[in-house]
């Protein structure tokens, strides 16, 4: 009997535990949820939360593991990651707490059944906040809010958030809404919501996008974006998409280094329109265009942007930063091989990290020379005369730029092939003879200049000697004049004395004669 009771007790205890576990997840709203990681009881604070998250266990787990911390503005909770279908009510509650949160850094909502309406529900408060901040003389109060929240009383969080105007998403750096039907209107709302945020990665793969015009405006707001993924969207050849791609290609996003456009239906017309914008881009490093019908025309447009073979000057002004253009496909065509080889030259030069303008110019010269030799060695139909309208000194300059860089060697076959093509070119021979004549003329001119210089130096020496002689003569004349002046004064005094003595004698004789008469 005792053994039976013991056996029953062993059987009853798990049942009690099961009933206790069931009671914790009961749909009764008066029964609290339990966070199994912290053993802390979490209750639905509002009726709206109960209505939205109390439907099933999956939503309750989402609430207790992520949404509750998001709502409390927990400083340790910075990543919201959801991969299940979200109702519009849940989107409304999450949007409210995102608006009030100041620590969120990562928002990943993949395959959540979001549509344009749910996207607007998620971010409408944040968009309204941005518009309010722009319409008023907005004073940022984020630092004040941080000081208040750091006191430690988390119960004040909701009230403080409600009364203070907070700039949303001040720490947000990653957004991923892949697998949701974002659409054109949803993209517009999203870009407005994350405007001004330090977002570095934006993933919108398979989001039903067919119009990227919102990204034109986003270039002014998302200045820290480095990685943009737009795979599996239908980007038709429209004027808006062409303009948007041009903004992505021409450096409109000043830090964008990686662009993913795989399986987007981009055709050759769209690439031909937007690829020339790459000439002004100095930061984009990777562009993925796998499984897009861009054709040979699109590839040639990229080649012209990376290495315009019209002239050596055009090569210098081509794009030298785009190092990876991944086209993919089952069969690699000849133009694609050419594009890959030219882009790989950019890949090993990484101009996006060079800040010094002098060093950047030197590297561009070397990259341009490498591209020139690649063209000359790989393609028999390229006439090297198009590169030789410069002074003939460009050729030794090209070779010196390549040969003095052991860390960037050029294959001997490439070098000799390109050199042979240049040397056998009639334009090169003509320019070489012109250069020799020019050199002779320069030597004759230099000789005449030297003779003229020597004559001028002799004249200057003679003028200096004459000046010294004139100075000496002037000094002698001055001394003579001084001496003559002294002699004149002496003679004058002597003459005066003689005149005086003669007058005295005349008077004396006159007196004697007068006396004699008497």
SVG drawing of the C-alpha trace seen along z (x, -y; Angstrom):
<svg xmlns="http://www.w3.org/2000/svg" viewBox="-10 -177 116 179">
<polyline fill="none" stroke="black" stroke-width="0.4" points="0.0,0.0 2.8,-2.3 4.5,-1.5 1.3,-2.2 1.0,-5.6 4.6,-6.4 4.0,-5.4 0.9,-7.5 2.9,-10.4 5.4,-10.0 2.7,-10.0 0.7,-12.9 3.6,-15.4 4.2,-15.7 0.5,-16.2 0.5,-19.0 3.5,-20.6 1.7,-20.2 -1.4,-21.9 0.7,-24.6 2.5,-25.2 -0.8,-25.2 -2.2,-27.8 0.8,-30.1 -0.1,-30.1 -3.9,-30.1 -5.8,-32.6 -7.2,-34.2 -5.8,-37.7 -5.7,-37.8 -3.0,-35.1 0.5,-36.6 3.0,-35.5 6.3,-34.2 9.6,-35.1 11.5,-31.8 14.9,-33.5 14.5,-35.9 11.8,-34.2 10.1,-37.6 6.3,-37.9 5.2,-40.0 1.6,-41.2 -0.3,-42.8 -0.3,-46.5 -3.0,-47.6 -6.1,-46.2 -4.7,-46.9 -1.7,-44.6 -4.0,-41.9 -6.2,-42.1 -3.2,-42.1 -0.8,-39.6 -3.1,-37.4 -4.5,-35.5 -2.1,-32.6 1.0,-31.4 3.3,-32.4 2.2,-36.1 2.5,-35.9 6.1,-34.6 6.8,-37.4 5.4,-39.9 7.3,-38.6 10.6,-38.1 10.8,-41.2 7.8,-43.6 7.7,-44.0 11.4,-45.0 10.8,-47.2 7.9,-48.9 10.0,-49.4 12.8,-51.0 15.2,-48.5 18.7,-49.7 19.9,-46.1 17.3,-45.3 18.4,-46.8 17.3,-44.2 13.7,-43.4 13.7,-40.2 10.4,-38.7 9.7,-36.0 6.0,-35.2 2.8,-36.7 1.9,-39.9 -1.7,-41.2 -2.5,-44.9 -3.1,-45.3 0.3,-43.9 1.8,-46.2 0.1,-49.1 1.4,-48.2 4.9,-47.5 4.9,-50.8 3.9,-52.7 6.7,-51.2 9.2,-51.7 8.2,-55.4 8.8,-55.6 12.1,-53.6 15.5,-55.2 17.8,-52.1 16.7,-50.1 19.5,-49.4 18.3,-46.5 14.8,-46.0 14.4,-42.6 10.9,-41.8 11.2,-39.1 8.3,-37.2 5.8,-38.8 3.0,-39.2 3.5,-43.0 1.7,-45.0 1.6,-48.7 -1.1,-49.3 0.7,-47.5 4.0,-49.3 2.1,-52.6 0.6,-51.3 4.1,-50.5 5.8,-53.7 3.1,-56.3 3.7,-57.8 7.4,-58.1 6.7,-59.8 4.3,-62.2 7.0,-62.9 9.5,-63.8 7.0,-66.0 6.2,-67.7 9.9,-68.2 10.4,-69.8 7.3,-72.1 8.3,-73.5 11.6,-74.8 12.5,-71.4 14.9,-71.1 16.4,-67.7 15.7,-66.4 17.3,-63.0 20.2,-63.8 17.7,-65.1 15.6,-61.9 18.7,-59.7 19.5,-61.5 16.0,-61.0 15.8,-57.3 19.3,-56.6 17.9,-57.4 16.7,-53.8 13.0,-54.2 11.7,-52.3 8.1,-52.9 8.5,-56.5 9.5,-55.5 6.1,-55.5 5.1,-58.8 8.4,-60.5 8.1,-59.2 4.6,-60.5 5.5,-64.0 8.8,-64.6 9.4,-65.0 12.0,-62.4 13.9,-62.0 13.1,-58.4 15.8,-55.8 18.8,-57.8 20.8,-54.5 19.2,-52.4 21.8,-51.0 20.1,-47.8 16.7,-47.4 15.5,-44.2 11.9,-43.9 12.7,-41.1 9.9,-38.8 7.1,-41.4 5.0,-43.2 6.3,-46.7 5.3,-48.1 5.9,-51.7 3.8,-53.4 5.4,-51.3 8.9,-52.2 7.9,-55.8 6.7,-55.5 9.8,-53.5 12.2,-56.0 10.5,-58.9 10.5,-56.9 14.2,-56.2 15.2,-59.5 18.1,-61.0 18.8,-57.7 22.4,-56.2 21.2,-53.2 24.1,-51.4 22.3,-48.3 18.9,-48.3 17.6,-45.0 14.4,-45.0 14.7,-41.7 11.5,-40.2 9.4,-43.2 7.2,-43.7 9.1,-46.9 8.6,-48.2 9.3,-51.9 12.5,-53.2 11.7,-56.9 11.5,-57.1 15.2,-56.3 15.9,-59.6 14.7,-61.4 16.4,-59.0 19.8,-60.0 19.4,-63.3 18.5,-61.6 20.3,-58.2 23.9,-59.5 25.4,-56.7 24.0,-53.8 26.7,-51.3 24.8,-48.2 21.6,-48.2 19.9,-44.9 17.0,-45.1 17.0,-41.5 14.0,-39.8 12.0,-42.9 10.6,-44.0 12.5,-47.1 10.9,-47.9 12.6,-50.3 10.9,-53.5 12.2,-57.1 11.8,-56.9 13.8,-53.7 16.5,-55.1 16.8,-58.2 16.9,-56.2 19.7,-53.9 21.6,-56.9 21.4,-58.3 22.7,-55.0 25.5,-54.9 26.7,-58.5 27.5,-58.7 24.1,-60.2 24.5,-57.9 28.0,-59.1 29.0,-55.9 27.2,-53.2 29.8,-50.5 27.6,-47.4 24.6,-47.3 22.6,-44.1 20.2,-44.0 19.9,-40.3 16.8,-39.0 15.3,-42.4 14.5,-42.2 16.8,-45.1 17.3,-45.3 19.9,-46.9 17.9,-50.1 17.9,-50.8 21.6,-50.1 22.5,-52.2 20.6,-55.1 22.1,-54.9 25.6,-53.4 27.2,-56.7 26.5,-58.0 29.3,-55.7 31.9,-58.1 31.3,-60.4 31.2,-57.7 34.3,-57.3 33.0,-54.9 30.8,-52.1 32.8,-48.9 30.4,-46.0 27.4,-45.8 25.6,-42.4 23.4,-42.0 23.0,-38.2 20.1,-37.0 19.2,-40.3 18.7,-40.6 21.1,-43.4 22.5,-41.8 25.7,-42.8 24.5,-46.4 24.3,-46.7 27.7,-45.1 29.2,-47.5 27.7,-50.4 29.4,-49.1 32.7,-48.7 32.5,-52.2 32.0,-53.5 34.9,-51.4 37.3,-51.9 36.3,-54.3 38.7,-53.2 38.1,-56.3 41.4,-57.9 43.8,-57.7 42.3,-60.8 38.9,-59.1 40.5,-56.1 41.9,-58.5 38.4,-59.9 36.7,-56.5 35.4,-54.8 38.3,-53.3 36.5,-52.2 33.9,-49.7 35.9,-46.4 33.1,-43.8 30.4,-43.7 28.9,-40.3 26.6,-39.4 26.5,-35.6 24.4,-33.5 25.0,-30.1 27.3,-31.4 29.9,-34.1 30.1,-36.1 33.2,-37.8 32.1,-41.3 31.5,-40.0 35.0,-38.5 36.4,-41.9 34.3,-43.7 35.4,-41.3 39.1,-41.7 38.8,-45.5 36.9,-45.7 39.4,-43.4 42.0,-46.1 39.9,-48.4 39.4,-45.6 43.1,-45.4 43.5,-49.2 40.8,-50.1 40.6,-53.9 37.7,-54.1 40.1,-54.2 42.5,-56.7 42.1,-60.2 45.2,-62.0 44.5,-63.6 48.2,-63.3 48.3,-59.5 44.9,-59.1 46.1,-60.7 49.2,-58.5 47.0,-55.3 44.6,-56.5 47.5,-56.9 48.7,-53.4 45.2,-51.9 44.6,-53.7 47.9,-52.4 47.1,-48.9 43.7,-49.2 45.4,-50.5 47.8,-47.6 44.9,-45.2 43.0,-46.5 46.0,-46.5 47.1,-42.9 43.7,-41.3 42.1,-42.8 43.6,-42.8 41.1,-45.2 42.0,-48.1 44.1,-50.8 46.7,-52.2 46.8,-55.5 43.8,-56.7 45.9,-56.8 48.8,-58.6 47.5,-62.1 49.5,-63.2 53.1,-64.2 55.3,-61.1 56.5,-61.3 53.3,-59.5 54.7,-56.1 57.8,-56.1 55.5,-57.5 53.2,-54.6 56.0,-52.0 57.7,-53.8 54.4,-53.8 54.1,-50.1 57.7,-48.9 58.5,-50.8 55.7,-49.0 56.9,-45.4 53.9,-44.9 51.7,-45.3 53.5,-43.3 52.4,-43.1 52.8,-39.9 55.7,-39.9 53.6,-38.8 51.1,-41.6 53.8,-44.2 55.6,-43.0 52.4,-42.7 51.3,-46.1 54.7,-47.6 54.9,-45.9 51.5,-47.3 52.5,-50.8 55.9,-50.7 54.6,-49.4 51.9,-52.0 52.6,-54.6 51.1,-57.3 53.7,-56.4 56.5,-56.5 55.3,-59.9 55.1,-61.3 58.5,-59.9 60.0,-61.7 58.1,-64.8 59.4,-64.5 63.0,-64.2 62.6,-67.4 61.0,-69.0 63.9,-67.9 66.4,-69.3 64.6,-72.6 64.5,-72.6 68.3,-72.0 68.9,-74.9 66.6,-77.1 68.3,-76.1 71.7,-76.9 70.5,-80.3 69.1,-81.0 72.5,-80.0 74.4,-82.4 71.9,-85.2 72.3,-84.6 76.1,-84.8 75.9,-88.0 73.5,-89.5 75.8,-88.5 78.7,-90.2 76.7,-93.3 75.7,-93.4 79.4,-93.1 80.3,-96.0 77.5,-98.1 78.7,-97.5 82.3,-98.5 81.0,-101.7 78.9,-102.5 81.9,-102.2 84.0,-104.4 81.3,-107.0 81.2,-107.0 84.9,-107.4 84.9,-110.3 82.1,-112.0 84.1,-111.8 87.2,-113.3 85.1,-116.2 83.6,-116.8 87.1,-117.0 88.4,-119.3 85.4,-121.6 86.0,-121.7 89.7,-122.6 88.9,-125.3 86.4,-126.8 89.0,-127.1 91.6,-128.6 89.1,-131.2 88.3,-132.4 92.1,-132.7 92.7,-134.7 89.7,-137.0 91.1,-137.8 94.5,-138.5 93.0,-140.7 91.1,-142.6 94.2,-143.1 96.1,-144.3 93.3,-146.7 93.3,-148.0 97.0,-148.6 97.0,-150.4 94.1,-152.7 96.1,-153.5 99.1,-154.4 97.0,-156.6 95.6,-158.5 99.1,-159.0 100.5,-160.4 97.5,-162.6 98.1,-164.1 101.8,-164.7 101.0,-166.5 98.5,-168.7 101.1,-169.6 103.6,-170.4 101.3,-172.8 100.7,-174.6"/>
</svg>
